[in-house]
Amino acid sequence: MELLRDHDLSRLTTIRIGGRARFFAEPRSYEELRELILFSREKDIPLYILGGGSNTIFGDIGGLVLSMRRLSRMRVEPSNGKLLIEVLGGTPLRDLISLSVKENLRGIYRLAGFPATVGGAVAMNAGAFGVDISQFLKRVVFVDWSGELKEAGAEELEFSYRSSPFPTEGLLLSCLFELERSNIPVESEFKRIRERRKRSQPIEKPTSGSTFKNPYPMYAGELLERVSMKSYRVGGVSFSEKHSNFLINHGEGSFGDVIALIGEAKRRVYEEFGVKLEEEVRLIEDSGLDGWKVL
């Protein structure tokens, strides 16, 4: 395992914005993960876990960034007419979705289009079109922040809207899903969902996905559009013309541009509607509140 220094993070996120990390590594096993966790504790530096980078925007990181993409594997086992699918945390979510369509499995195919890893999707409890990924979860194996391997059943964990116990409790190493076969073909609906995303979201451009969580029963995109944030630009970053809740990097965007743009959006929505928008995208920098410090 190579421990890199002063590493450029911009290429690791889908919006292509990022500062530099003091340390960066791509572990390939539990043993390497444990070694890196203990390294961060010994050095007393922040540690951040990166999945697919689809909902993350980095500033400069004075600690350690771990990419999970080398921990990628699926194992399938039939069980009482269902399929048990064990997936390592760094596996692209699209691989699990493709398998579910091929095997005509219920529900989880509705998450089509998320450019995330499985571990990242579970950590944020990704959801769309009436399903959340936690609905299909049976068990997880994770590494706690002392480096120890732990296991928990899904019923022992608390999931809510775009929220899970991770990474607060530790780093997801593998996830076990239990999926049922559908009585009707799922491929046609899968294709409709994928086409709908292409029409309604700027997925062809550098974006970080949904910027804000929907403040139930309202929609963040609608609130942003009503306060004229659609296409509003600060520096090299703007909200999308296609979807008001998606940030777009026009090629020269910076972390500072993102912070300023998000701040303006939150100010306008609060002043107009009294609603405090909460970020769904992770804004990670040393001075921010969302960096994960191993204690």
Beta strands, then each sheet from edge to edge (+ up, - down):
strand 1: 4-8
strand 2: 20-25
strand 3: 47-50
strand 4: 56-58
strand 5: 61-67
strand 6: 74-79
strand 7: 82-88
strand 8: 127-128
strand 9: 131-132
strand 10: 137-143
strand 11: 149-153
strand 12: 171-180
strand 13: 207-210
strand 14: 233-234
strand 15: 237-239
strand 16: 246-249
strand 17: 282-284
sheet 1: 1+ 2- 5- 3-
sheet 2: 4+ 17+
sheet 3: 6+ 7- 12+ 10- 11+
sheet 4: 8+ 9-
sheet 5: 13+ 16- 15+ 14-
end
